[in-house]
Amino acid sequence: MIGNSIEGASAISTADATSITVRGRDLAGDLMGRLTFTQYFYLLCTGREPTEKQTEFLDLLLVAIAEHGLVPTNLAARMTLAAGPESIQGAVAAGILGCGSVILGTAELCGQFLLRAEQSGDDLQNMVRKMRTDGEKAPGFGHPVHKPLDPRTERILQLAEERGAAGKYVALARSAREAVHAAWGKPLTMNVSMAIAAVLLDLDFPPAILKGVPILARTASLLAHLAEEKERPIGFYMAHHAEVSVRYDGGEA
């Protein structure tokens, strides 16, 4: 014990009066000017510097998932900034809090699905059929806008195969598409979250950071929306239209 705290350790970084060390490397003397932010993110999360292919596809996936219009995360951030214009950090946090099991946060669930499919040893079609019977949702399938295909998914899978990044998890994702179609009795769009999870796992990304990739990407987009909100505000406009569009049915007081 040290005072009232529990003794522990962290392998990420430390600092003294003249230096900052990150993952065993000198920040100012080595990392700055040598690594891109994408490479640095990978180093921070894993303790390893990424290969060229890992960097290439991490960049690709960050671009793919960063922005998708006035989705709930972006709406929440813009409306929060409208209500508290002095708190851009609060607005960013409001948007990120919407990263859940329905929108944006599903790459982690897709990764769990692929790992389960790989490790179970069962026939994939049987596994998916059982999920359907048990009332489970198929993570990574379905999209409110993109039907029958998500253009981001198809491009990611195409590039992964063309550039040697596709392995067993991309193959499992493709097989899962057919299994889901059969179990649900209709085609469901394989959305970008499944493609992100498959490629990251094939490139040896730790499963623990799968959800972090969309969060990092969407943070960049949120900052863009908040910069625009300051110049071209629509937060209260959206709130007004919600008031007009949503019918009150609670009865008279």
C-alpha positions as CSV (number, residue, x, y, z in Angstrom):
1,M,0.0,0.0,0.0
2,I,1.1,3.6,-0.7
3,G,-0.7,5.9,1.6
4,N,-4.4,5.1,1.2
5,S,-4.1,3.9,-2.4
6,I,-3.6,0.4,-3.8
7,E,-0.2,-0.1,-5.4
8,G,-0.4,-0.8,-9.1
9,A,1.2,-0.2,-12.4
10,S,0.5,1.0,-16.0
11,A,2.5,0.3,-19.1
12,I,1.2,3.1,-21.2
13,S,3.1,6.3,-20.2
14,T,5.1,8.2,-17.6
15,A,6.6,11.7,-17.5
16,D,9.3,13.6,-15.6
17,A,10.6,17.2,-15.8
18,T,12.3,16.8,-19.2
19,S,10.7,13.8,-21.0
20,I,7.5,11.9,-21.7
21,T,7.7,8.2,-22.3
22,V,4.9,6.3,-24.1
23,R,5.0,2.6,-24.4
24,G,8.7,2.6,-23.8
25,R,9.4,5.3,-26.5
26,D,10.5,8.9,-26.2
27,L,7.4,10.9,-27.2
28,A,9.3,14.1,-28.3
29,G,12.5,12.5,-29.4
30,D,11.1,9.6,-31.3
31,L,7.3,9.4,-31.8
32,M,6.6,13.0,-32.8
33,G,7.3,13.4,-36.4
34,R,7.7,9.7,-37.1
35,L,4.3,8.1,-36.4
36,T,0.9,9.1,-37.8
37,F,-1.9,9.5,-35.4
38,T,-3.4,6.2,-36.7
39,Q,-0.1,4.4,-35.9
40,Y,0.1,6.1,-32.5
41,F,-3.5,5.0,-31.7
42,Y,-2.5,1.4,-32.4
43,L,0.7,1.7,-30.3
44,L,-1.2,3.2,-27.4
45,C,-3.8,0.4,-27.4
46,T,-1.5,-2.5,-28.0
47,G,2.1,-1.5,-27.1
48,R,3.2,-2.5,-30.6
49,E,3.8,-0.4,-33.7
50,P,1.5,-1.5,-36.5
51,T,2.6,-3.0,-39.8
52,E,2.0,-1.1,-43.0
53,K,-1.1,-3.2,-43.7
54,Q,-2.5,-2.7,-40.2
55,T,-2.0,1.0,-40.6
56,E,-3.6,1.1,-44.1
57,F,-6.7,-0.7,-43.0
58,L,-7.1,1.0,-39.7
59,D,-7.1,4.3,-41.7
60,L,-9.6,2.9,-44.1
61,L,-12.0,1.7,-41.4
62,L,-11.8,5.0,-39.5
63,V,-12.8,6.8,-42.7
64,A,-15.6,4.3,-43.3
65,I,-17.3,4.7,-40.0
66,A,-16.7,8.3,-39.0
67,E,-19.7,10.0,-40.6
68,H,-23.2,9.0,-41.6
69,G,-25.3,12.2,-41.6
70,L,-27.7,13.4,-38.9
71,V,-27.7,10.1,-37.0
72,P,-28.6,10.0,-33.3
73,T,-25.0,10.5,-32.1
74,N,-24.7,13.7,-34.1
75,L,-28.1,14.9,-33.2
76,A,-27.5,14.5,-29.5
77,A,-24.2,16.4,-29.8
78,R,-25.6,19.3,-31.8
79,M,-28.6,19.7,-29.5
80,T,-26.4,19.5,-26.4
81,L,-24.2,22.3,-27.8
82,A,-27.2,24.4,-28.6
83,A,-28.3,24.1,-24.9
84,G,-24.7,24.6,-23.6
85,P,-22.6,26.4,-26.1
86,E,-19.7,26.8,-23.7
87,S,-19.3,23.0,-23.3
88,I,-18.0,21.5,-26.5
89,Q,-16.6,18.6,-24.5
90,G,-20.0,17.9,-23.0
91,A,-21.5,17.9,-26.5
92,V,-18.9,15.4,-27.7
93,A,-19.5,13.3,-24.6
94,A,-23.3,13.4,-25.3
95,G,-22.7,12.0,-28.8
96,I,-20.3,9.3,-27.7
97,L,-22.7,8.1,-25.0
98,G,-25.0,7.1,-27.9
99,C,-22.5,4.5,-29.1
100,G,-24.4,1.4,-28.1
101,S,-25.7,-2.0,-29.2
102,V,-27.9,-0.6,-31.9
103,I,-25.8,2.2,-33.5
104,L,-22.1,2.6,-33.8
105,G,-21.0,0.3,-31.0
106,T,-21.9,-3.0,-32.8
107,A,-18.4,-3.8,-34.1
108,E,-17.6,-5.3,-30.7
109,L,-20.7,-7.5,-30.9
110,C,-19.8,-8.5,-34.4
111,G,-16.3,-9.4,-33.2
112,Q,-17.8,-11.6,-30.4
113,F,-20.1,-13.3,-33.0
114,L,-17.1,-14.1,-35.2
115,L,-15.0,-15.4,-32.4
116,R,-17.9,-17.5,-31.2
117,A,-18.4,-18.9,-34.7
118,E,-14.7,-19.7,-34.9
119,Q,-14.4,-21.3,-31.4
120,S,-17.6,-23.1,-31.2
121,G,-16.7,-25.8,-33.7
122,D,-20.4,-26.0,-34.6
123,D,-21.7,-25.6,-38.1
124,L,-22.3,-21.9,-38.7
125,Q,-25.7,-22.4,-40.1
126,N,-26.8,-24.4,-37.1
127,M,-25.4,-21.7,-34.8
128,V,-27.2,-18.9,-36.6
129,R,-30.4,-20.9,-36.8
130,K,-30.3,-21.4,-33.0
131,M,-29.8,-17.7,-32.5
132,R,-32.9,-17.1,-34.5
133,T,-34.8,-19.7,-32.6
134,D,-33.7,-18.3,-29.3
135,G,-34.8,-14.8,-30.3
136,E,-31.3,-13.3,-30.6
137,K,-30.5,-10.6,-33.1
138,A,-27.8,-11.2,-35.7
139,P,-25.1,-8.6,-35.0
140,G,-23.8,-6.8,-38.1
141,F,-27.0,-7.5,-40.1
142,G,-29.7,-5.1,-41.1
143,H,-29.6,-1.4,-41.8
144,P,-32.4,1.2,-41.9
145,V,-31.0,3.0,-45.1
146,H,-28.7,0.7,-47.0
147,K,-30.6,-2.1,-48.7
148,P,-29.8,-4.7,-50.1
149,L,-26.1,-3.8,-49.7
150,D,-24.1,-1.4,-47.5
151,P,-21.6,0.2,-49.9
152,R,-19.1,0.6,-47.2
153,T,-19.1,-3.1,-46.4
154,E,-18.7,-4.1,-50.0
155,R,-15.8,-1.8,-50.5
156,I,-14.0,-2.9,-47.3
157,L,-14.3,-6.6,-48.2
158,Q,-13.2,-5.9,-51.8
159,L,-10.1,-4.0,-50.7
160,A,-9.3,-6.6,-48.0
161,E,-9.3,-9.4,-50.5
162,E,-7.5,-7.4,-53.2
163,R,-4.7,-6.3,-50.8
164,G,-4.2,-9.5,-48.8
165,A,-5.9,-8.5,-45.6
166,A,-8.8,-10.9,-45.8
167,G,-8.5,-14.1,-43.8
168,K,-10.7,-16.5,-41.8
169,Y,-12.8,-13.9,-40.2
170,V,-13.7,-12.2,-43.5
171,A,-14.5,-15.7,-44.8
172,L,-16.7,-16.3,-41.7
173,A,-18.5,-13.0,-42.2
174,R,-19.3,-13.9,-45.8
175,S,-20.6,-17.3,-44.8
176,A,-22.6,-15.7,-42.0
177,R,-24.4,-13.5,-44.6
178,E,-25.7,-16.7,-46.3
179,A,-26.6,-18.3,-42.9
180,V,-28.5,-15.3,-41.7
181,H,-30.4,-15.0,-45.0
182,A,-31.4,-18.7,-44.6
183,A,-32.3,-18.5,-40.9
184,W,-34.3,-15.2,-41.2
185,G,-35.9,-16.2,-44.4
186,K,-35.0,-13.0,-46.1
187,P,-31.8,-11.1,-47.1
188,L,-30.5,-8.8,-44.4
189,T,-27.9,-6.2,-45.2
190,M,-24.4,-7.0,-43.8
191,N,-23.6,-3.6,-42.4
192,V,-20.3,-1.9,-42.0
193,S,-19.8,-3.1,-38.4
194,M,-19.4,-6.7,-39.4
195,A,-16.8,-5.8,-42.1
196,I,-14.9,-3.7,-39.6
197,A,-14.8,-6.5,-37.0
198,A,-13.8,-9.1,-39.6
199,V,-10.9,-7.1,-41.1
200,L,-9.6,-6.0,-37.7
201,L,-9.6,-9.5,-36.4
202,D,-7.9,-10.8,-39.5
203,L,-5.2,-8.2,-39.0
204,D,-4.6,-9.3,-35.4
205,F,-6.2,-6.3,-33.7
206,P,-7.1,-7.1,-30.1
207,P,-10.8,-7.8,-29.7
208,A,-10.8,-5.4,-26.7
209,I,-10.4,-2.3,-29.0
210,L,-12.9,-3.2,-31.7
211,K,-15.5,-0.8,-30.2
212,G,-12.8,1.8,-29.7
213,V,-12.3,2.2,-33.5
214,P,-15.8,3.5,-34.2
215,I,-15.7,5.7,-31.1
216,L,-12.4,7.3,-32.2
217,A,-13.8,7.8,-35.8
218,R,-17.1,9.3,-34.7
219,T,-15.3,11.7,-32.3
220,A,-13.7,13.3,-35.4
221,S,-17.1,13.6,-37.0
222,L,-18.8,15.0,-33.9
223,L,-16.2,17.8,-33.8
224,A,-17.0,18.6,-37.4
225,H,-20.7,18.8,-36.6
226,L,-20.1,20.9,-33.6
227,A,-17.9,23.3,-35.5
228,E,-20.8,23.6,-38.1
229,E,-23.3,24.0,-35.3
230,K,-21.5,27.1,-34.1
231,E,-21.6,28.6,-37.6
232,R,-24.9,27.2,-38.9
233,P,-27.0,26.2,-35.8
234,I,-29.7,23.6,-36.3
235,G,-29.9,22.2,-32.7
236,F,-33.0,24.2,-31.7
237,Y,-34.4,23.8,-35.2
238,M,-34.4,20.0,-34.7
239,A,-35.9,20.4,-31.2
240,H,-38.7,22.6,-32.6
241,H,-39.5,20.0,-35.3
242,A,-39.6,17.3,-32.6
243,E,-42.1,19.3,-30.7
244,V,-44.2,19.7,-33.9
245,S,-43.9,16.1,-35.1
246,V,-44.4,14.1,-32.0
247,R,-48.0,14.0,-30.9
248,Y,-48.9,14.3,-27.3
249,D,-51.5,11.7,-26.2
250,G,-51.4,12.0,-22.4
251,G,-54.8,13.6,-22.0
252,E,-55.9,16.9,-20.5
253,A,-54.6,18.1,-17.2
